[in-house]
């Protein structure tokens, strides 16, 4: 593969934030600059301090189901993600999954690109456009596992069997 001359060209050819950060970049590529985002005011809590927590046990068995459901709904609308606790999944399974996912991200780019997000889809490996040609500053591997009929056949057969 011939040498890529600029960070913007590298972004366009690899579609991988991991590869970009391997470079000695001084400025953030324009694909990631989002001027419409509000910056936290001085002294405000960081997002990690305010990460929403959803208690699955409360959601299913709690006495105030409507309140818990509203909390889940508003968290999804405002944040788009949350920490789920009391879900019943064994910590050993979660640790094994974490290890396998970390292994995936350590694969050479050429291997990871076998799972590249296809045009018009959101499942696969890469980074996602959020509108106006702007992208999130992260790589992701997103796949739907259930129902089985919604799985993308081009993703699953190529994955390492352990994952």
TIDRENSE-414491 format. One record per residue: residue in one letter; residue number from 1; z, x, y of N, C-alpha, C in turn. Coordinates in steps of 0.02 Angstrom, whole numbers, always signed. Each point is the difference from the previous one (the first is absolute). Example, Ala and Ser with C-alpha at 12.3 -4.5 7.8 and 13.67 -1.06 7.14 Angstrom:
(r 'A'; 1; (+390; +660; -284); (+0; -45; +59); (+0; +45; +60))
(r 'S'; 2; (-36; -18; +53); (+3; +42; +59); (+37; -39; +55))
END
This chain:
(r 'X'; 1; (+0; +42; -59); (+0; -42; +59); (+0; +44; +62))
(r 'X'; 2; (-42; -15; +48); (-3; +43; +59); (+61; -9; +45))
(r 'X'; 3; (+15; +49; +40); (+59; -2; +43); (-7; -56; +51))
(r 'X'; 4; (+54; -34; +13); (+0; -54; +49); (+26; +29; +66))
(r 'X'; 5; (-36; -12; +54); (+14; +34; +63); (+55; -32; +41))
(r 'X'; 6; (+10; -64; -3); (+50; -30; +44); (+47; -46; -39))
(r 'X'; 7; (+57; -14; +29); (+48; -45; -31); (-30; -70; -7))
(r 'X'; 8; (-36; -23; +51); (-31; -66; -3); (-49; -3; -59))
(r 'X'; 9; (-41; +52; -9); (-46; +2; -57); (+38; +0; -65))
(r 'X'; 10; (+55; +37; -2); (+40; +2; -61); (+28; -69; -15))
(r 'X'; 11; (+24; -35; +51); (+25; -67; -11); (-55; -44; -28))
(r 'X'; 12; (-58; +2; +30); (-54; -44; -22); (-23; +16; -71))
(r 'X'; 13; (+5; +63; -20); (-24; +18; -66); (+52; -8; -55))
(r 'X'; 14; (+64; +7; +16); (+52; -4; -51); (+39; -64; +0))
(r 'X'; 15; (+8; -31; +58); (+38; -62; +4); (+70; +10; -26))
(r 'X'; 16; (+31; +58; +15); (+65; +16; -27); (+44; +34; +53))
(r 'X'; 17; (+56; -31; +16); (+47; +29; +47); (+30; +63; -30))
(r 'X'; 18; (+13; +0; -65); (+28; +59; -33); (-43; +62; +12))
(r 'X'; 19; (-65; -8; -2); (-45; +56; +12); (+1; +21; +73))
(r 'X'; 20; (+6; -48; +44); (+2; +16; +72); (+61; +42; +17))
(r 'X'; 21; (+58; -17; -28); (+61; +36; +18); (+2; +70; -29))
(r 'X'; 22; (-44; +15; -46); (-5; +69; -26); (-31; +46; +52))
(r 'X'; 23; (-37; -29; +47); (-31; +38; +54); (+52; +16; +53))
(r 'X'; 24; (-15; +48; +41); (+45; +17; +56); (-22; -41; +61))
(r 'X'; 25; (+12; -64; -3); (-21; -42; +56); (+54; -1; +54))
(r 'X'; 26; (-23; -3; +61); (+46; -1; +57); (+4; -70; +30))
(r 'X'; 27; (-53; -38; -5); (+0; -68; +26); (-16; -49; -57))
(r 'X'; 28; (+21; -60; +9); (-12; -52; -49); (-72; -24; +9))
(r 'X'; 29; (-39; -3; -53); (-69; -26; +6); (+0; -71; +29))
(r 'X'; 30; (-49; -15; +41); (-3; -64; +35); (+1; -61; -47))
(r 'X'; 31; (-20; +9; -62); (+1; -55; -48); (+71; -28; -9))
(r 'X'; 32; (+50; +41; +16); (+70; -20; -12); (+38; -17; +64))
(r 'X'; 33; (-28; +14; +58); (+35; -13; +63); (-5; -74; +15))
(r 'X'; 34; (+58; -31; +8); (+3; -72; +12); (+40; -11; +64))
(r 'X'; 35; (-35; -7; +54); (+33; -8; +65); (+32; -68; +9))
(r 'X'; 36; (-17; -48; -42); (+28; -67; +7); (+70; -5; -30))
(r 'X'; 37; (+24; +53; -32); (+66; -1; -30); (+54; +13; +52))
(r 'X'; 38; (+54; -37; -2); (+55; +11; +46); (+44; +55; -28))
(r 'X'; 39; (+23; +44; +45); (+45; +53; -20); (+72; -26; +6))
(r 'X'; 40; (+45; +21; -43); (+69; -23; +5); (+31; +25; +65))
(r 'X'; 41; (+43; -40; +28); (+34; +21; +61); (+51; +53; -17))
(r 'X'; 42; (+17; +44; +49); (+50; +53; -13); (+65; -31; -24))
(r 'X'; 43; (+27; +30; -52); (+63; -23; -28); (-7; -57; -50))
(r 'X'; 44; (-61; -25; -9); (-11; -54; -48); (+3; +27; -71))
(r 'X'; 45; (+18; -43; -46); (+3; +21; -70); (-70; +15; -25))
(r 'X'; 46; (-6; +47; -45); (-65; +15; -30); (-16; -53; -52))
(r 'X'; 47; (-64; -9; -17); (-18; -51; -49); (+37; +10; -67))
(r 'X'; 48; (+14; +62; -18); (+34; +11; -64); (+71; -26; +1))
(r 'X'; 49; (+31; -3; +59); (+67; -26; +5); (+0; -76; -4))
(r 'X'; 50; (-57; -31; +13); (-5; -73; +2); (-40; -28; -59))
(r 'X'; 51; (-16; +41; -49); (-41; -22; -56); (+30; -63; -31))
(r 'X'; 52; (-39; -53; -3); (+26; -63; -29); (+14; +8; -75))
(r 'X'; 53; (+53; -32; -21); (+19; +0; -70); (+0; -72; -25))
(r 'X'; 54; (-36; -11; -54); (-2; -66; -31); (+37; +5; -67))
(r 'X'; 55; (+47; -44; -10); (+40; -1; -61); (-30; -53; -47))
(r 'X'; 56; (-34; +24; -52); (-34; -45; -47); (+50; -48; -33))
(r 'X'; 57; (+59; +24; -14); (+51; -42; -31); (+18; -58; +46))
(r 'X'; 58; (+7; +14; +65); (+15; -52; +49); (-59; -48; +7))
(r 'X'; 59; (-60; +28; -2); (-60; -41; +8); (-7; -50; -58))
(r 'X'; 60; (+16; +22; -60); (-9; -43; -58); (+61; -44; -13))
(r 'X'; 61; (+60; +32; +3); (+60; -36; -21); (+48; -16; +58))
(r 'X'; 62; (-16; +21; +60); (+44; -10; +57); (+8; -74; +17))
(r 'X'; 63; (+54; -15; +34); (+13; -69; +18); (-42; -24; +59))
(r 'X'; 64; (-21; +46; +43); (-39; -18; +58); (-72; +22; -8))
(r 'X'; 65; (-35; -33; -47); (-68; +19; -18); (-46; -2; +61))
(r 'X'; 66; (+3; -53; +40); (-46; -7; +57); (+9; +57; +49))
(r 'X'; 67; (+62; +21; +13); (+12; +56; +46); (-29; +65; -28))
(r 'X'; 68; (+10; +12; -65); (-26; +60; -32); (-76; +1; -1))
(r 'X'; 69; (-30; -57; -12); (-73; -6; +0); (-28; +12; +70))
(r 'X'; 70; (+34; -26; +50); (-21; +11; +70); (+6; +74; +18))
(r 'X'; 71; (+53; +33; -24); (+9; +72; +12); (-58; +39; -31))
(r 'X'; 72; (-18; -18; -61); (-57; +33; -34); (-64; -12; +40))
(r 'X'; 73; (-12; -61; +20); (-61; -18; +36); (-4; +38; +66))
(r 'X'; 74; (+53; +0; +39); (-2; +34; +65); (-5; +76; -8))
(r 'X'; 75; (+31; +27; -52); (-4; +71; -13); (-72; +20; -16))
(r 'X'; 76; (-33; -40; -41); (-71; +14; -17); (-44; -5; +61))
(r 'X'; 77; (+12; -48; +43); (-41; -8; +61); (+13; +56; +50))
(r 'X'; 78; (+63; +17; +11); (+17; +48; +52); (-6; +73; -22))
(r 'X'; 79; (+16; +14; -62); (+1; +69; -25); (-57; +16; -47))
(r 'X'; 80; (-15; -45; -45); (-51; +13; -50); (+26; +35; -62))
(r 'X'; 81; (+63; +21; +2); (+31; +32; -58); (+76; -5; +7))
(r 'X'; 82; (+35; +13; -55); (+73; -5; +0); (+26; +36; -62))
(r 'X'; 83; (+66; +11; -1); (+32; +27; -59); (+26; -59; -40))
(r 'X'; 84; (-17; -2; -64); (+22; -53; -45); (+57; +26; -42))
(r 'X'; 85; (+57; -33; +2); (+58; +20; -39); (+18; -55; -50))
(r 'X'; 86; (+39; +18; -50); (+23; -47; -52); (-59; -36; -34))
(r 'X'; 87; (-52; +39; -16); (-61; -27; -31); (+2; +4; -76))
(r 'X'; 88; (+47; +36; -28); (+7; +3; -72); (-43; +52; -36))
(r 'X'; 89; (-38; +40; +37); (-41; +52; -32); (+43; +62; -9))
(r 'X'; 90; (+1; +26; -61); (+41; +59; -15); (-20; +59; +43))
(r 'X'; 91; (+51; +37; +23); (-13; +58; +43); (-41; +53; -37))
(r 'X'; 92; (+7; +5; -66); (-38; +49; -38); (-75; -16; +2))
(r 'X'; 93; (-18; -63; +0); (-70; -20; +5); (-27; +17; +70))
(r 'X'; 94; (+40; -15; +51); (-21; +16; +68); (-8; +75; +11))
(r 'X'; 95; (+44; +39; -29); (-5; +73; +6); (-63; +26; -34))
(r 'X'; 96; (-15; -27; -59); (-60; +21; -36); (-63; -19; +39))
(r 'X'; 97; (-1; -60; +29); (-56; -21; +41); (-8; +46; +61))
(r 'X'; 98; (+56; +15; +33); (-2; +44; +58); (-30; +68; -19))
(r 'X'; 99; (+22; +27; -57); (-25; +64; -24); (-76; -3; -12))
(r 'X'; 100; (-23; -53; -31); (-71; -8; -15); (-42; -7; +64))
(r 'X'; 101; (+25; -37; +48); (-36; -9; +63); (-3; +66; +38))
(r 'X'; 102; (+55; +37; +1); (+0; +66; +32); (-51; +45; -34))
(r 'X'; 103; (-5; -4; -66); (-50; +39; -37); (-71; -19; +20))
(r 'X'; 104; (-12; -64; +11); (-66; -22; +22); (-17; +31; +67))
(r 'X'; 105; (+46; -2; +48); (-14; +28; +66); (-8; +76; +0))
(r 'X'; 106; (+24; +33; -52); (-9; +72; -5); (-66; +20; -32))
(r 'X'; 107; (-37; -49; -26); (-65; +14; -30); (-47; +28; +52))
(r 'X'; 108; (-51; +39; -21); (-51; +23; +48); (-35; -61; +31))
(r 'X'; 109; (-23; +9; +60); (-33; -54; +36); (-57; -30; -40))
(r 'X'; 110; (-39; +41; -34); (-57; -25; -38); (+23; -51; -53))
(r 'X'; 111; (+58; +13; -31); (+27; -46; -50); (+22; -65; +33))
(r 'X'; 112; (+36; +5; +55); (+25; -60; +34); (-57; -43; +26))
(r 'X'; 113; (-55; +32; +20); (-56; -38; +28); (-36; -43; -52))
(r 'X'; 114; (+15; +10; -64); (-27; -45; -52); (+26; -71; +10))
(r 'X'; 115; (+55; -6; +37); (+33; -64; +10); (-7; -24; +73))
(r 'X'; 116; (-48; +28; +36); (-9; -14; +71); (-7; -75; +12))
(r 'X'; 117; (+29; -23; +56); (-7; -69; +21); (-74; -13; +13))
(r 'X'; 118; (-26; -51; -31); (-71; -18; +9); (-9; -41; +63))
(r 'X'; 119; (-59; +3; +28); (-17; -38; +60); (+17; -74; -9))
(r 'X'; 120; (+37; -28; +47); (+18; -71; -2); (+59; -16; -44))
(r 'X'; 121; (+31; +50; -33); (+57; -12; -43); (+62; +34; +29))
(r 'X'; 122; (+58; -16; -26); (+61; +32; +23); (+36; +36; -56))
(r 'X'; 123; (-24; -8; -61); (+32; +35; -56); (-34; +67; -13))
(r 'X'; 124; (+41; +48; -21); (-26; +66; -15); (+39; +53; +38))
(r 'X'; 125; (-30; +60; +5); (+31; +57; +34); (-34; +13; +66))
(r 'X'; 126; (+38; +17; +50); (-27; +19; +64); (+44; -22; +57))
(r 'X'; 127; (-30; -11; +56); (+36; -26; +58); (-38; -62; +24))
(r 'X'; 128; (+34; -44; +32); (-29; -65; +16); (-10; -9; +75))
(r 'X'; 129; (-58; -25; +19); (-12; -16; +70); (+42; -61; +19))
(r 'X'; 130; (+30; +3; +59); (+41; -55; +24); (-32; -37; +58))
(r 'X'; 131; (-64; +13; +12); (-35; -35; +54); (-17; +49; +56))
(r 'X'; 132; (-57; -12; +31); (-22; +42; +55); (-12; +72; -18))
(r 'X'; 133; (-15; +13; -64); (-13; +69; -21); (+63; +42; -6))
(r 'X'; 134; (+59; -32; +1); (+64; +37; -4); (+28; -6; -71))
(r 'X'; 135; (+30; +55; -23); (+26; +4; -68); (+74; +15; +0))
(r 'X'; 136; (+34; -20; -54); (+70; +20; -9); (+3; +74; -17))
(r 'X'; 137; (+53; +33; +21); (+10; +72; -14); (+33; +7; -68))
(r 'X'; 138; (-36; -19; -51); (+26; +7; -69); (-58; -9; -49))
(r 'X'; 139; (+9; +27; -58); (-43; -15; -57); (+37; -50; -42))
(r 'X'; 140; (-37; -41; -35); (+33; -49; -44); (-39; -6; -65))
(r 'X'; 141; (+35; -21; -50); (-30; -21; -63); (+25; -70; -12))
(r 'X'; 142; (-44; -48; +7); (+20; -70; -7); (-43; -32; -54))
(r 'X'; 143; (+34; -31; -48); (-35; -35; -53); (+39; -62; -19))
(r 'X'; 144; (-36; -53; -12); (+30; -61; -24); (+3; +4; -76))
(r 'X'; 145; (+59; -13; -27); (+7; +5; -73); (+2; -68; -33))
(r 'X'; 146; (+24; -50; +35); (+4; -67; -28); (-21; -51; +52))
(r 'X'; 147; (-33; -52; -20); (-23; -15; -67); (-55; +49; -22))
(r 'X'; 148; (-6; +10; -63); (-46; +48; -28); (-72; -13; +23))
(r 'X'; 149; (-18; -62; +9); (-68; -17; +22); (-16; +27; +69))
(r 'X'; 150; (+50; +16; +41); (-12; +25; +68); (-2; +76; +2))
(r 'X'; 151; (+13; +33; -56); (-4; +73; -2); (-71; +24; +13))
(r 'X'; 152; (-6; +56; +32); (-66; +30; +12); (-18; +45; -59))
(r 'X'; 153; (-51; -18; -38); (-16; +39; -60); (-20; +72; +15))
(r 'X'; 154; (-24; +15; +60); (-19; +69; +15); (+61; +44; +13))
(r 'X'; 155; (+59; -29; +8); (+59; +40; +14); (+40; +16; -64))
(r 'X'; 156; (+14; -50; -40); (+46; +10; -55); (-23; +47; -55))
(r 'X'; 157; (-62; -4; -24); (-18; +44; -56); (+3; +75; +18))
(r 'X'; 158; (-7; +17; +63); (-2; +71; +20); (+69; +28; +14))
(r 'X'; 159; (+50; -42; +8); (+67; +25; +18); (+30; +40; -57))
(r 'X'; 160; (+42; +50; +17); (+37; +33; -53); (+40; -52; -39))
(r 'X'; 161; (-1; +5; -66); (+30; -52; -41); (+74; -10; +14))
(r 'X'; 162; (+34; +54; +21); (+71; -7; +15); (+13; -44; +61))
(r 'X'; 163; (-47; +0; +46); (+9; -41; +60); (-21; -72; -15))
END
